[in-house]
Amino acid sequence: MKRTKNNLITIIILGIVVASFMIGVIAVTSFRNVTDENNQEILLHYCKENTQTMNKRFSEVETLVNTLSDYYLEELETPDALRDERFLSSYTEESGKLAHSIIQNNESIVATYLRFNPAITNPTAGFFISRDAKSSTPVYKEITDLSKYDPSDIQNVGWYHIPVQKGEAVWLEPYDNPNNGIYMISYVKPLSLTHAPVMFHRPRGG
């Protein structure tokens, strides 16, 4: 009788332990499911929020490029005016001041350039203003000599020839810019009077 009683107590205790264990497993599983669902919702919200932010920045860049291109065209009556070295120098200087101001006051923008059709001006005319990987202050950088590269050399002069050949503003694929040490994407717009691309750069994901 005593043995039966002991066995019954043992079974009851084991039953309580098993029940407690099962409740614990269910609780942990439920918590994990809720956590996973919350993580998915948080991640989805984060993605949507960042997508909206990136789209807003891209739109701002396009607006600024259009603003600059309108200004540049208003100040240039005819492409032949660029053949005059004094006018070209003055035009480039004033255009650069506006571009520098825009970069200085917009953290989303890394660089901008204005280049001219080498059939009208010398192949190094224009400017390239950029921040670099070590400094947030935009400065005038050395610019590429267009005469040294074939138009098919996408790696070195695709930034100029692709938008000119398409005849419209384009977003270029992400690339490493050796001139400033930044991984970026570029928006380039060719101007109808001069075929002079205007480009703003943005670091990818920044």
N, C-alpha and C positions, 0 to 999 in steps of 0.2 A: 504493500500500500504506500509505504514511504517512498519506494523507488518510483512508483507510478506518479506520485505527487511531484517528485523532483524532475521527472521527465516532462511533465506538463509545464512546470515553471520554466524549464529550459526552452521548450517550444515557444512559450509565450514571449520570453526574452528575445529569442531569435526572430520571432515574428515582429517584435517592436523594432529590432535593429534593422531587419530587412525593409520594413515599412519606412523607417527613418531614412535609410539609404535611398530608397526609391523616390521619396519626397525630395531628397537632396538632388538627385539626378534630374528629376523633372524641373526643379527650381533653376538649376544651372542651365539646362537646355533652354528653358523659357527665357532666361536672362540673355543667353547668347543670341537667341532668335531676335529678341527685342533690340539688343545691341547692334546686330547685323543690319536690321531694318533702319535703325537710327543712323548708322554709319553710311548706309546707302543714300538716305535722304540728305544727310549733311554733305556728302560728296556731290550729289546731284545739284544741290543748292549752290555749292562752291563753284562747280563747273558753269552753271548758268550765270552766276554773278561775274565770273572772270570773262566769260564769253561776251557779256554785255560791255564790260570794261574795255576789252580789246577792240570790239567793234566801234566803240565810242572814240578810242584813240586813233584807229585807222581813219575814221570819218574826219576827225580833226586834222590829221595829216593831209588828207585830200583837199580839205577846205583851205588850208594854209598854202598848199602848192598852187591851187587855183588863184588865190589872192596874189601870190608872187608873180605868177605868169601873166595875170592881167596887168599888173604894174609894169612888168618888163616890156610888154607889148605896147602899152600906152606911151612909154618913154622912147620907143623906137619907131620912127615913121617908115623907114625902109631898110632892108638888109644892107643896101649899099653904103649906108652911113657907117657901118662897121669897118669899112675899108679905110676910113680915116683914123689913123693911129691915135690922135688926140681925143677924138670922140669915143673911140673904143676904150681907151684908158679911163676916161671920165665915167662912161656908162658902166663899166665893170666895177669901178670903185663905189659908185652910188648904189648899184645893185647889191654889192657885197655888204654894205652897211645895213641894208634892210634885212638881208638874209641872216646876218650875224645877230641882229637884234631878236629875230624870231627864234633862233636856236637858243639864245641866252635865256629867253623867257618861257621856253617850253621844254620841260624835262623829258617829254616823250620823244623828242627829236634829237638824234645823234649828230647828223650832218646834213649839209645841202651843197649843191654845186650848180653852177651855170656854165655851160660850155657852148661854143659856137661852131657852126659848120666850117670845117677846115678848108673848104673851097672858097670861103669868104675871108676868113681871118687866118692867122698863124695857128698851127695845131696845138698850141699850148695856151691859147687865149681863154680867159674866163677865171673862175675861182673854185676852190674846194675848201669849205669851212667845216671843221669837225671837232668834236670832243675825241678823246682817245681812252684807252682802257685804264690809264693812270690818272686822268684829270677830267673834271666835269666842265672845265672852261673851254669853250670853242675857240679854235685858232685857225688861221689860214695855213693850209697844208700844201705840199708840193703836188702839182696836178699831172695827170698822165699825158704824155705826148701821143696824140692820136695817130700821128704819121708813122709811128714805130710798130703798129699792129694792124694786121689784116682785119677787115670787118667781121670775118668769120671766127675770129679769136674771142669766143664768148667769155672765157675765163678772165681776160684782161680788159676788153672793151665792150662786152655785151651790154653793160649798163648804159652805154651811149647808143649803140647801133640797134638793139632790140626795139626800144620805143620809137626810134626814128623810122625804122623799116615798117613797123606796124602803124605808125601815124596816129597813135593814141596813147593816153596815159596807161601805164601798166604797173602791176606789183611784181617785182622780181622775187625769185625764190631765195630762201635764206642762204647766206654765204659768209665766209670769213673775209673781211676786208683787210688786206695786208698794210694799207696806208694808215689805219688807226688802231689795228689790233682788236676789232670788235666783230662779233658774230651778229649779223643784222639782216633785215629785209628792207627793200627799197621801193619807193613809189616814184616813178619817173614820168614826167610829162614833156613831150616835145612841143616847142612853140612853132606855130605855123609860119611865122615870118622868117625865122632864123634857123629852124631845126635845132634849137638849143635846149637840151633837156634840163629840166629843173627837178632835182631829186632830194627827197627827205629820207633819212635813214631812221629805223627804229630797231633797237636790240630785240631779238626774238624773246617773247615771253616777258618782256620787261615794261 
